[in-house]
Amino acid sequence: MNRKQLVNMALEGVDTLGYRLEQYGITGKLNRHNIAAFLMAEQKHLEGEWDSIQVRVNRRRSQVEGLAQHVESRADALLSRFSRLRASH
């Protein structure tokens, strides 16, 4: 069985279950459209969460790179002073 057949079988089962529940007056809100809408909303929610995580990671990476550059420039300045001191003696 391929994926499309499995999805169709699952959707038909949801439709059947929704129909049976509606016959008993339990609910009319369980159908493939509502489930698809829920899944799409959750997919967008997860995509948003992933984007948020990526932004935070990139921000931290940028901060670390900036700090590393600052440390390197300070170390270069210190080494330069040390070299001048050695040369003068």
Secondary structure, 3 states (H helix, E strand, C coil): CCHHHHHHHHHHHHHHHHHHHHHCCCCCCCCHHHHHHHHHHHHHHHHHHHHHHHHHHHHHHHHHHHHHHHHHHHHHHHHHHHHHHHHHC
